[in-house]
Amino acid sequence: MSKNKLPKNDNKSNKMFRFNIYWMYGLIIVMLVALYVTGGSSTTKELGWTDFQRLAQEDVFDKMTVYNRKNTLEATVRNGRLGLVFTVDTSALGTNPKVIVKIPSADKFSDFYDRAFADGLITTQVSYEEGEDTIWNFVLSLAPFAFFIILWIFLMRKMSGGGGGGAGNVFSVGKSKAQLFDKDNDKKVTFKDVAGLSEAKQEVEEIVSFLKDPAKYTELGGKIPKGALLVGPPGTGKTLLAKAVAGEADVPFFSLSGSDFVEMFVGVGASRVRDLFRQAKEKAPCIVFIDEIDAVGRARGKNANMNSNDERENTLNQLLTEMDGFGSNSGVIILAATNRADVLDKALLRAGRFDRQIHVELPDLNERKEIFGVHLRPIKIDNSVDAEFLARQTPGFSGADIANVCNEAALIAARNGKKFVQKDDFMSAVDRIVGGLEKRSRITTAGERNSIANHEAGHATLSWLLEHANPLVKVTIVPRGKALGAAWYLPEERQITTREQLLDEMCATLGGRAAEELFLGKISTGASNDLERVTKQAYAMVVYFGMSDRLPNLNYYDSSGQDWGFTKPYSEETAKLIDLEVQRIINEQYERAKAILSEHAEGHNMLARVLLEREVIYSEDVEQIFGKRAWVSRSEEILEQQEKSLTDTIEVIDGEGTDQTIDSTKEE
């Protein structure tokens, strides 16, 4: 029994027909050329010079045009005499039949025409023209079409995201714009370049470790999180962590922004999401990083464009399906970053999509010291620069702010012609970033300078005398930015704040206005920023923190983001009571500030005079006037007593009568 052999398919016939958009452009050009060459539906016939003379003497032609440059004559035939010229059916000649004659020269035609016209044989009018260049006319006729074709190609390439995508680039609008980094790329950022953020680094290092050695986790039944969301204020290092992951991981790393999904065309965002995850599945195991995911992951149903097709919501729905739907995305880990986690959709934040939320907070003292150590490496510094001192002078600074301080200090040192960056340059950089640029050229009168000096001295005095106020570092009456004067404080880094601490801070903030009223007898507009801060702080105490005597233990703020559906969660009577409580708190602290300043009027006035003379004073100058802060001295005494007690030992006799010596530190 013989087997039926299938005929071999020809390779050429198996090749798929691939459409190329440039074929369409070529077809359009061919059609335009054909239309130009055919010249419409009119009929044209060439005549010899002798036949033309014979027909012209019979007055057959209606109009004649002589082209001098080409020695050519073009004539139209009268309607009633078409049969003498054309041998075909006259109904098929078209709307405007013509004849073309090659004449000996324009002079000979003129002699013939003059004789025939004088004999009354020709009544046709003749016009003489220089003639046109046929090729140039053809180019000019095609120019508008070529312009629109080029414009269309340009727009299609722009919509598809660039001009280098090949002939089918116009159809790639829905393709993902993710950048791919793999192990063959240059590793520019590693975890060694990320200072601080120890907890956040530990979380993302675990993801990288799983991708390198998955058996270590899976053999115990564990599963790697499908997604991790980096949440934190701007500049804290979320994107830097992602760059470190891209540099450390030996797997493909896709990076893109949330705004890359958003497009004006309907369906493009969802198409790009599908294409992204298709590429990720092909490269699995891999990591997909979406920066600023709030651009596409905002909570649904809160769009201002009512009754319209929301392309962003369609994109979010597709993203939710791809992250955790019926399809399998094993080996694809989603890493995202945002500083607005409160506006994200709850379905996006649930377990199974983003299993972990990694909080990247502002660095503390030790972390700022590490960050300064990283950014000081490429800078030429001398022995006066201490990373720990700089870390203490920059509370509340993010990693990006610290990088800006180091760069600004280097620029200041270079501007002053120094060979090394010194401590003073860093302090000037901190002042420049916090307070703004010095404006010594701003004109201020003697009365204004006196008012500013008393105002800033009031702040400095109260911050020094109040126990919970922020310690003073520097005061200046030199204008900076929009401020006419400024004071720098070193706030205590604490996680919670007591009622007494808030009241002391409010009292110190009101010290400028209180000093103006007490020592100048008039108030000015210079305290507007102070009053704004105090008012917000007082409202927060009453409405958010429940620190009011008449409205204790009440909070009218919804931190979950679930709107109640009405303007205020309290009645008009309660609103009036809130206003009265805020006014009472501010008035009490204002009177308290005036009382303290009245008690220490001599020290305040001396401080104001020093400010007028020097323009800038430091905490050492305030200490010479008021002495050491009382509670600081008490704290030092308590610390000395504790250190002394730690060296003592206590003899304890147990139940059996044996002597036993226990170190007091262990007992504590």
VEXDREN-56884 format. One record per residue (C-alpha): x, y, z; chain; residue number from 1. Coordinates in steps of 0.2 Angstrom, whole numbers, plus 2048, in hexadecimal, padded with zeros to 3 digits. Layout:
<pts>
PT   u   v   w cadena num
PT   X   Y   Z      A NUM
...
</pts>
This chain:
<pts>
PT   u   v   w cadena num
PT 800 800 800      A   1
PT 808 810 7FB      A   2
PT 807 820 805      A   3
PT 7FF 82F 7FE      A   4
PT 80D 83C 7FE      A   5
PT 807 84E 800      A   6
PT 80E 859 7F2      A   7
PT 81B 865 7F8      A   8
PT 815 876 7FA      A   9
PT 81F 883 7F1      A  10
PT 828 88F 7FD      A  11
PT 823 89E 7F2      A  12
PT 811 899 7F3      A  13
PT 812 897 806      A  14
PT 818 8A8 809      A  15
PT 80A 8B3 810      A  16
PT 805 8C2 806      A  17
PT 80B 8D1 810      A  18
PT 803 8E2 80D      A  19
PT 80F 8F1 80C      A  20
PT 807 902 80E      A  21
PT 813 909 801      A  22
PT 80A 900 7F4      A  23
PT 7FB 90B 7F7      A  24
PT 805 91A 7F4      A  25
PT 80C 913 7E4      A  26
PT 7FB 90F 7DE      A  27
PT 7F5 921 7E1      A  28
PT 803 928 7D8      A  29
PT 800 91D 7C9      A  30
PT 7EE 922 7C8      A  31
PT 7F3 935 7C9      A  32
PT 7FF 932 7BB      A  33
PT 7F2 929 7B0      A  34
PT 7E6 937 7B3      A  35
PT 7F2 944 7AE      A  36
PT 7F8 93B 79E      A  37
PT 7E6 937 798      A  38
PT 7E2 94A 79B      A  39
PT 7CF 946 79E      A  40
PT 7C3 940 791      A  41
PT 7C7 94C 782      A  42
PT 7CE 945 771      A  43
PT 7DE 94B 76A      A  44
PT 7E4 948 758      A  45
PT 7F5 94D 74F      A  46
PT 7F4 955 73E      A  47
PT 802 959 731      A  48
PT 806 96B 72C      A  49
PT 7FE 968 71A      A  50
PT 7EE 960 721      A  51
PT 7ED 96E 72E      A  52
PT 7EE 97C 720      A  53
PT 7E1 974 716      A  54
PT 7D5 972 724      A  55
PT 7D9 983 72B      A  56
PT 7D4 98B 71A      A  57
PT 7C3 983 71C      A  58
PT 7C1 98C 72D      A  59
PT 7BF 97C 737      A  60
PT 7C8 981 746      A  61
PT 7C0 98B 754      A  62
PT 7CF 991 75E      A  63
PT 7E2 98F 75B      A  64
PT 7F1 991 766      A  65
PT 803 992 761      A  66
PT 811 98D 76D      A  67
PT 821 996 767      A  68
PT 82D 98C 772      A  69
PT 827 97B 76B      A  70
PT 821 980 759      A  71
PT 811 978 75D      A  72
PT 7FF 97D 759      A  73
PT 7F0 978 763      A  74
PT 7DE 97A 75B      A  75
PT 7CD 976 760      A  76
PT 7C0 970 753      A  77
PT 7AF 979 750      A  78
PT 7A1 96E 755      A  79
PT 799 96D 744      A  80
PT 7A9 968 73B      A  81
PT 7B0 95A 746      A  82
PT 7AD 94D 738      A  83
PT 7B9 956 72C      A  84
PT 7C7 953 739      A  85
PT 7C3 943 743      A  86
PT 7BE 933 73A      A  87
PT 7B6 92B 749      A  88
PT 7A5 92D 750      A  89
PT 7A3 93F 756      A  90
PT 799 939 765      A  91
PT 7A9 930 76C      A  92
PT 7B4 93F 76A      A  93
PT 7B1 946 77B      A  94
PT 7AE 958 781      A  95
PT 7BC 962 77A      A  96
PT 7C5 959 76B      A  97
PT 7D5 961 766      A  98
PT 7E2 960 758      A  99
PT 7F5 962 75A      A 100
PT 800 968 74B      A 101
PT 813 969 74A      A 102
PT 816 979 741      A 103
PT 826 97E 738      A 104
PT 828 98E 742      A 105
PT 81D 99B 749      A 106
PT 822 9A8 73B      A 107
PT 81C 99C 72D      A 108
PT 80C 999 736      A 109
PT 80A 9AC 738      A 110
PT 80D 9AE 725      A 111
PT 800 9A0 721      A 112
PT 7F3 9A7 72D      A 113
PT 7F5 9B9 727      A 114
PT 7F2 9B4 715      A 115
PT 7E3 9A9 719      A 116
PT 7DB 9B6 724      A 117
PT 7DD 9C4 717      A 118
PT 7D5 9B8 70A      A 119
PT 7C6 9B5 716      A 120
PT 7CA 9A3 718      A 121
PT 7CD 9A3 72B      A 122
PT 7C3 9AC 738      A 123
PT 7CB 9A3 747      A 124
PT 7D4 9AD 754      A 125
PT 7E7 9A8 758      A 126
PT 7F0 9AA 768      A 127
PT 803 9A8 76A      A 128
PT 80B 9A1 77A      A 129
PT 81D 99C 77F      A 130
PT 818 98A 784      A 131
PT 819 981 794      A 132
PT 825 973 79B      A 133
PT 81B 963 79B      A 134
PT 826 95B 7A8      A 135
PT 825 96A 7B4      A 136
PT 812 96B 7B2      A 137
PT 811 959 7B6      A 138
PT 81B 95C 7C6      A 139
PT 811 96A 7CB      A 140
PT 801 961 7C9      A 141
PT 807 953 7D4      A 142
PT 80E 95E 7E1      A 143
PT 7FE 960 7EC      A 144
PT 7FB 94D 7EC      A 145
PT 80D 94A 7F1      A 146
PT 80B 957 7FF      A 147
PT 7FC 94E 806      A 148
PT 803 93D 805      A 149
PT 813 942 80E      A 150
PT 809 94B 81B      A 151
PT 7FE 93B 81E      A 152
PT 80E 930 81F      A 153
PT 815 93D 82C      A 154
PT 805 93D 837      A 155
PT 803 92A 836      A 156
PT 815 928 83C      A 157
PT 812 935 84A      A 158
PT 803 92B 850      A 159
PT 80C 91B 850      A 160
PT 819 922 85C      A 161
PT 828 926 851      A 162
PT 82F 924 83F      A 163
PT 83A 914 840      A 164
PT 82D 906 841      A 165
PT 82D 900 82F      A 166
PT 820 900 821      A 167
PT 812 8FA 82D      A 168
PT 815 907 83A      A 169
PT 805 910 837      A 170
PT 7FC 900 83E      A 171
PT 807 900 84E      A 172
PT 7FD 90D 858      A 173
PT 7F7 900 864      A 174
PT 808 8F9 867      A 175
PT 810 8FB 878      A 176
PT 81D 908 87B      A 177
PT 826 8FF 889      A 178
PT 839 8FF 889      A 179
PT 842 8EF 88B      A 180
PT 851 8EC 896      A 181
PT 859 8DB 898      A 182
PT 86A 8D5 89F      A 183
PT 873 8D9 88F      A 184
PT 870 8EC 892      A 185
PT 87C 8F7 89B      A 186
PT 878 8F6 8AE      A 187
PT 878 908 8B3      A 188
PT 86F 907 8C4      A 189
PT 870 8FA 8D1      A 190
PT 86B 8F8 8E3      A 191
PT 87B 8FF 8E9      A 192
PT 876 90F 8E1      A 193
PT 866 910 8EC      A 194
PT 86A 917 8FD      A 195
PT 85E 915 90B      A 196
PT 84D 90E 907      A 197
PT 853 8FE 910      A 198
PT 841 8F6 912      A 199
PT 83C 8FB 900      A 200
PT 84C 8F3 8F9      A 201
PT 849 8E3 903      A 202
PT 838 8E1 8FB      A 203
PT 83E 8E4 8E9      A 204
PT 84E 8DA 8EC      A 205
PT 843 8CB 8F1      A 206
PT 83A 8CC 8E0      A 207
PT 84B 8CD 8D7      A 208
PT 851 8BE 8E1      A 209
PT 841 8B4 8DD      A 210
PT 844 8B7 8CA      A 211
PT 856 8B1 8CC      A 212
PT 853 8A2 8D7      A 213
PT 840 89D 8D7      A 214
PT 843 88C 8DE      A 215
PT 848 894 8EF      A 216
PT 836 89A 8F1      A 217
PT 82B 88E 8E8      A 218
PT 832 87E 8F0      A 219
PT 829 884 900      A 220
PT 819 888 8F7      A 221
PT 81B 89B 8F6      A 222
PT 817 8A6 8E8      A 223
PT 81F 8B6 8E3      A 224
PT 813 8C5 8E3      A 225
PT 80C 8C9 8D2      A 226
PT 80E 8DB 8D4      A 227
PT 816 8E8 8E0      A 228
PT 811 8FA 8E1      A 229
PT 81E 908 8E6      A 230
PT 815 916 8F0      A 231
PT 81C 925 8F7      A 232
PT 81F 938 8F5      A 233
PT 827 93F 8E5      A 234
PT 83A 93E 8E5      A 235
PT 83C 930 8F2      A 236
PT 844 923 8E5      A 237
PT 836 919 8DE      A 238
PT 83C 91A 8CC      A 239
PT 84E 918 8D3      A 240
PT 849 907 8DB      A 241
PT 841 901 8CA      A 242
PT 851 906 8C1      A 243
PT 85B 8FC 8CE      A 244
PT 850 8ED 8CB      A 245
PT 853 8EF 8B8      A 246
PT 865 8EF 8BC      A 247
PT 866 8E0 8C8      A 248
PT 859 8D4 8C0      A 249
PT 85F 8C8 8B3      A 250
PT 84E 8C8 8AB      A 251
PT 846 8D3 89E      A 252
PT 840 8E3 8A5      A 253
PT 832 8ED 89C      A 254
PT 831 900 8A1      A 255
PT 823 90C 89D      A 256
PT 818 91A 8A4      A 257
PT 806 91A 8A8      A 258
PT 803 928 89B      A 259
PT 80A 91D 88D      A 260
PT 7F9 913 88D      A 261
PT 7EF 923 88C      A 262
PT 7EB 928 87A      A 263
PT 7DE 933 871      A 264
PT 7D8 924 866      A 265
PT 7CB 918 86D      A 266
PT 7D1 907 871      A 267
PT 7E4 90B 86F      A 268
PT 7E8 90A 882      A 269
PT 7E0 8F9 884      A 270
PT 7E9 8F3 875      A 271
PT 7FA 8F9 87C      A 272
PT 7F6 8F0 88C      A 273
PT 7F3 8E0 883      A 274
PT 802 8E2 878      A 275
PT 80D 8E6 888      A 276
PT 808 8D6 891      A 277
PT 809 8CC 881      A 278
PT 81C 8D1 880      A 279
PT 81E 8CE 892      A 280
PT 817 8BC 891      A 281
PT 823 8B8 883      A 282
PT 832 8BE 88E      A 283
PT 82C 8B6 89E      A 284
PT 832 8B6 8AB      A 285
PT 834 8C9 8AB      A 286
PT 82F 8D9 8B4      A 287
PT 824 8E7 8AD      A 288
PT 826 8F8 8B5      A 289
PT 818 905 8B3      A 290
PT 81D 916 8BA      A 291
PT 810 923 8BF      A 292
PT 802 916 8BE      A 293
PT 7F5 922 8C5      A 294
PT 7F4 929 8B3      A 295
PT 7EB 919 8AE      A 296
PT 7E6 911 8BE      A 297
PT 7DA 91F 8C5      A 298
PT 7CA 919 8CE      A 299
PT 7BC 916 8C1      A 300
PT 7AC 91F 8C2      A 301
PT 7B3 92F 8C7      A 302
PT 7B7 937 8B6      A 303
PT 7B1 948 8B3      A 304
PT 7AC 944 8A1      A 305
PT 79B 93E 8A4      A 306
PT 792 934 897      A 307
PT 7A1 931 88C      A 308
PT 7AC 923 887      A 309
PT 7BA 923 894      A 310
PT 7CA 91C 88B      A 311
PT 7D3 91C 89B      A 312
PT 7C6 911 8A4      A 313
PT 7C7 905 895      A 314
PT 7DA 904 897      A 315
PT 7D9 901 8AA      A 316
PT 7CC 8F3 8A7      A 317
PT 7D8 8EA 89B      A 318
PT 7E7 8ED 8A7      A 319
PT 7DC 8E5 8B5      A 320
PT 7D8 8D6 8AA      A 321
PT 7EA 8D3 8A4      A 322
PT 7F1 8D4 8B6      A 323
PT 7E5 8C8 8BD      A 324
PT 7D8 8C1 8B2      A 325
PT 7D4 8B0 8AA      A 326
PT 7E4 8B0 8A0      A 327
PT 7F5 8AB 8A9      A 328
PT 803 8B7 8AB      A 329
PT 80F 8AC 8B5      A 330
PT 820 8B3 8B5      A 331
PT 81B 8C5 8B2      A 332
PT 81D 8D0 8C1      A 333
PT 815 8E1 8C1      A 334
PT 81F 8EF 8C9      A 335
PT 817 900 8CA      A 336
PT 81A 911 8D2      A 337
PT 80F 920 8D7      A 338
PT 80E 92E 8E4      A 339
PT 7FB 92E 8E3      A 340
PT 7F5 91D 8E9      A 341
PT 7E5 924 8F0      A 342
PT 7DE 927 8DF      A 343
PT 7E1 916 8D8      A 344
PT 7D3 90A 8D5      A 345
PT 7D0 8FD 8E3      A 346
PT 7CF 8EF 8D6      A 347
PT 7E1 8F3 8D1      A 348
PT 7E8 8F3 8E3      A 349
PT 7E0 8E2 8E9      A 350
PT 7EA 8D3 8EC      A 351
PT 7EE 8C9 8DD      A 352
PT 7F2 8D8 8D3      A 353
PT 7FD 8E3 8DE      A 354
PT 800 8D7 8ED      A 355
PT 80C 8E3 8F5      A 356
PT 80C 8F6 8F8      A 357
PT 81E 8FB 8FB      A 358
PT 81E 90C 904      A 359
PT 82D 917 8FF      A 360
PT 82D 925 90C      A 361
PT 838 934 90F      A 362
PT 849 92F 916      A 363
PT 84D 931 928      A 364
PT 85D 937 92F      A 365
PT 867 927 92C      A 366
PT 860 925 91B      A 367
PT 864 937 916      A 368
PT 876 934 91C      A 369
PT 877 925 910      A 370
PT 870 92F 902      A 371
PT 87C 93D 904      A 372
PT 88A 930 904      A 373
PT 884 92A 8F2      A 374
PT 882 93C 8EB      A 375
PT 893 942 8F3      A 376
PT 89D 935 8EA      A 377
PT 8A0 93E 8D9      A 378
PT 8A2 94F 8E2      A 379
PT 8B3 956 8E7      A 380
PT 8B0 95B 8FA      A 381
PT 8BC 95F 908      A 382
PT 8BD 95A 91A      A 383
PT 8B0 967 91F      A 384
PT 8A2 95D 917      A 385
PT 899 951 923      A 386
PT 88B 946 91C      A 387
PT 883 944 92D      A 388
PT 883 957 930      A 389
PT 87B 959 91F      A 390
PT 86E 94C 923      A 391
PT 869 955 933      A 392
PT 867 965 929      A 393
PT 85B 95E 91C      A 394
PT 84C 957 926      A 395
PT 83E 953 91A      A 396
PT 849 952 90B      A 397
PT 846 945 8FE      A 398
PT 853 93C 8F4      A 399
PT 851 947 8E5      A 400
PT 852 956 8F1      A 401
PT 863 950 8F8      A 402
PT 869 94D 8E6      A 403
PT 864 95F 8E2      A 404
PT 86D 966 8F2      A 405
PT 87D 95D 8ED      A 406
PT 87C 963 8DB      A 407
PT 878 975 8E0      A 408
PT 887 975 8ED      A 409
PT 893 970 8DF      A 410
PT 88C 97E 8D4      A 411
PT 88E 98B 8E2      A 412
PT 8A0 985 8E5      A 413
PT 8A4 986 8D2      A 414
PT 89C 997 8D1      A 415
PT 8A7 99E 8DF      A 416
PT 8B7 996 8D7      A 417
PT 8BA 989 8E4      A 418
PT 8C4 979 8E1      A 419
PT 8BA 96F 8EE      A 420
PT 8A8 96F 8F4      A 421
PT 8A7 975 906      A 422
PT 89A 974 914      A 423
PT 895 986 911      A 424
PT 891 982 8FF      A 425
PT 885 974 905      A 426
PT 87D 980 912      A 427
PT 87A 98D 905      A 428
PT 873 980 8F9      A 429
PT 867 97B 907      A 430
PT 862 98D 90A      A 431
PT 860 98F 8F7      A 432
PT 854 980 8F5      A 433
PT 84A 984 905      A 434
PT 848 996 905      A 435
PT 84C 99B 8F3      A 436
PT 859 9A7 8EB      A 437
PT 860 9B5 8F6      A 438
PT 859 9C6 8EF      A 439
PT 865 9D3 8F7      A 440
PT 861 9DF 8E9      A 441
PT 84F 9E1 8EF      A 442
PT 84C 9F2 8F6      A 443
PT 845 9F3 908      A 444
PT 842 A02 913      A 445
PT 849 A04 924      A 446
PT 838 A02 92B      A 447
PT 835 9F2 922      A 448
PT 846 9EB 927      A 449
PT 842 9EF 939      A 450
PT 831 9E7 938      A 451
PT 838 9D7 92F      A 452
PT 846 9D6 93D      A 453
PT 839 9D7 94B      A 454
PT 82E 9CA 942      A 455
PT 83C 9BE 940      A 456
PT 843 9C1 951      A 457
PT 832 9BD 958      A 458
PT 832 9AC 94F      A 459
PT 844 9A8 955      A 460
PT 840 9AD 967      A 461
PT 831 9A2 969      A 462
PT 838 993 960      A 463
PT 847 994 96D      A 464
PT 83C 996 97C      A 465
PT 82E 98A 978      A 466
PT 832 978 97D      A 467
PT 82A 96F 96E      A 468
PT 82D 97C 961      A 469
PT 83A 977 953      A 470
PT 84C 97C 957      A 471
PT 852 98B 94E      A 472
PT 861 98A 942      A 473
PT 862 99B 939      A 474
PT 858 9AB 937      A 475
PT 85B 9B8 929      A 476
PT 852 9C8 924      A 477
PT 85A 9C7 912      A 478
PT 84C 9C4 906      A 479
PT 84B 9B3 8FE      A 480
PT 83F 9AE 8F1      A 481
PT 82E 9B6 8F5      A 482
PT 832 9B7 908      A 483
PT 839 9C7 90F      A 484
PT 841 9BD 91D      A 485
PT 843 9AB 922      A 486
PT 847 9A0 930      A 487
PT 84E 98E 930      A 488
PT 849 981 93D      A 489
PT 84F 96F 940      A 490
PT 83E 966 943      A 491
PT 83F 956 94D      A 492
PT 83C 947 943      A 493
PT 82D 93F 94C      A 494
PT 81F 933 946      A 495
PT 811 93A 951      A 496
PT 80E 94C 958      A 497
PT 806 950 969      A 498
PT 7FA 95E 96C      A 499
PT 807 968 976      A 500
PT 813 967 967      A 501
PT 806 96E 95B      A 502
PT 802 97C 966      A 503
PT 814 981 969      A 504
PT 817 981 956      A 505
PT 808 98C 954      A 506
PT 80E 998 961      A 507
PT 81F 999 959      A 508
PT 817 99C 948      A 509
PT 80D 9AB 94F      A 510
PT 81C 9B2 957      A 511
PT 820 9BE 948      A 512
PT 80E 9C6 949      A 513
PT 80F 9C7 95C      A 514
PT 820 9D0 95B      A 515
PT 81A 9DD 94F      A 516
PT 80B 9E1 959      A 517
PT 815 9E2 96A      A 518
PT 825 9EB 965      A 519
PT 81F 9F5 956      A 520
PT 80D 9F9 95A      A 521
PT 807 9F4 949      A 522
PT 805 9E4 93F      A 523
PT 809 9E1 92C      A 524
PT 806 9D5 91E      A 525
PT 816 9CB 921      A 526
PT 80D 9BE 92C      A 527
PT 801 9B8 91E      A 528
PT 80A 9A8 91C      A 529
PT 80B 9A5 92F      A 530
PT 7F9 9A8 931      A 531
PT 7F5 99C 923      A 532
PT 7FF 98E 92B      A 533
PT 7F8 991 93C      A 534
PT 7E6 991 935      A 535
PT 7E8 980 92C      A 536
PT 7F1 979 93B      A 537
PT 7E3 97E 947      A 538
PT 7D5 977 93B      A 539
PT 7DF 967 93A      A 540
PT 7DF 966 94D      A 541
PT 7CD 968 94F      A 542
PT 7C6 95F 93F      A 543
PT 7D3 951 93D      A 544
PT 7DC 94E 94D      A 545
PT 7CE 950 959      A 546
PT 7D8 95C 965      A 547
PT 7CB 968 968      A 548
PT 7C3 96A 97A      A 549
PT 7B2 96D 973      A 550
PT 7B3 960 965      A 551
PT 7BE 952 96C      A 552
PT 7C2 942 964      A 553
PT 7B9 946 954      A 554
PT 7C0 944 942      A 555
PT 7B7 94B 933      A 556
PT 7C4 945 926      A 557
PT 7C1 935 91B      A 558
PT 7D3 92E 917      A 559
PT 7CC 920 90D      A 560
PT 7C7 92B 8FF      A 561
PT 7B5 925 8FF      A 562
PT 7AB 935 8FD      A 563
PT 79C 937 908      A 564
PT 791 93F 8FB      A 565
PT 78F 950 903      A 566
PT 799 95F 906      A 567
PT 79D 95E 919      A 568
PT 79B 950 925      A 569
PT 794 95B 933      A 570
PT 786 968 936      A 571
PT 787 97A 934      A 572
PT 787 97C 947      A 573
PT 796 971 948      A 574
PT 79E 97B 93A      A 575
PT 79C 98B 945      A 576
PT 7A2 982 954      A 577
PT 7B2 97C 94A      A 578
PT 7B5 98E 945      A 579
PT 7B3 994 957      A 580
PT 7BF 987 95D      A 581
PT 7CC 98B 950      A 582
PT 7CB 99E 954      A 583
PT 7CD 99A 967      A 584
PT 7DC 98F 964      A 585
PT 7E5 99C 959      A 586
PT 7E0 9AB 965      A 587
PT 7E7 9A1 974      A 588
PT 7F8 99E 96C      A 589
PT 7F9 9AF 966      A 590
PT 7F7 9B6 977      A 591
PT 803 9A9 97E      A 592
PT 810 9AF 971      A 593
PT 80D 9C1 976      A 594
PT 80F 9BD 989      A 595
PT 820 9B3 986      A 596
PT 827 9C1 97B      A 597
PT 822 9CE 988      A 598
PT 82B 9C4 995      A 599
PT 83B 9C3 98A      A 600
PT 839 9D4 982      A 601
PT 84B 9D9 985      A 602
PT 852 9C9 97D      A 603
PT 847 9CB 96E      A 604
PT 84C 9DD 96B      A 605
PT 85E 9D9 96D      A 606
PT 85B 9CB 960      A 607
PT 853 9D7 954      A 608
PT 861 9E3 955      A 609
PT 86E 9D5 951      A 610
PT 863 9D0 942      A 611
PT 863 9E2 93C      A 612
PT 876 9E3 93D      A 613
PT 87B 9D2 936      A 614
PT 86C 9CE 92C      A 615
PT 86F 9BB 930      A 616
PT 870 9B3 941      A 617
PT 872 9A1 947      A 618
PT 86D 996 956      A 619
PT 87D 99B 95F      A 620
PT 878 9AD 95F      A 621
PT 867 9A9 966      A 622
PT 870 99E 973      A 623
PT 87B 9AD 979      A 624
PT 86B 9B8 97C      A 625
PT 85F 9AB 984      A 626
PT 86B 99E 98A      A 627
PT 869 98B 987      A 628
PT 858 985 985      A 629
PT 851 980 996      A 630
PT 84A 96F 991      A 631
PT 85A 96B 987      A 632
PT 864 96D 997      A 633
PT 858 962 9A1      A 634
PT 859 955 994      A 635
PT 86C 955 995      A 636
PT 86B 954 9A8      A 637
PT 85F 945 9A7      A 638
PT 86B 93D 99A      A 639
PT 87A 93F 9A5      A 640
PT 870 937 9B4      A 641
PT 86B 928 9A9      A 642
PT 87D 925 9A3      A 643
PT 883 926 9B5      A 644
PT 876 91A 9BB      A 645
PT 87A 90E 9AD      A 646
PT 88C 90B 9B4      A 647
PT 885 907 9C5      A 648
PT 881 8F5 9CA      A 649
PT 874 8EE 9D6      A 650
PT 877 8E0 9E2      A 651
PT 868 8D4 9E3      A 652
PT 867 8C6 9EF      A 653
PT 85D 8B7 9E9      A 654
PT 853 8AB 9F4      A 655
PT 862 8A0 9F8      A 656
PT 86D 8AE 9FE      A 657
PT 879 8AE 9F0      A 658
PT 87F 8BF 9EA      A 659
PT 87B 8C4 9D8      A 660
PT 880 8D3 9CF      A 661
PT 875 8D9 9C1      A 662
PT 879 8E7 9B5      A 663
PT 86C 8F5 9B5      A 664
PT 86B 8F6 9A2      A 665
PT 866 8E4 9A1      A 666
PT 859 8E7 9AF      A 667
PT 852 8F5 9A5      A 668
</pts>
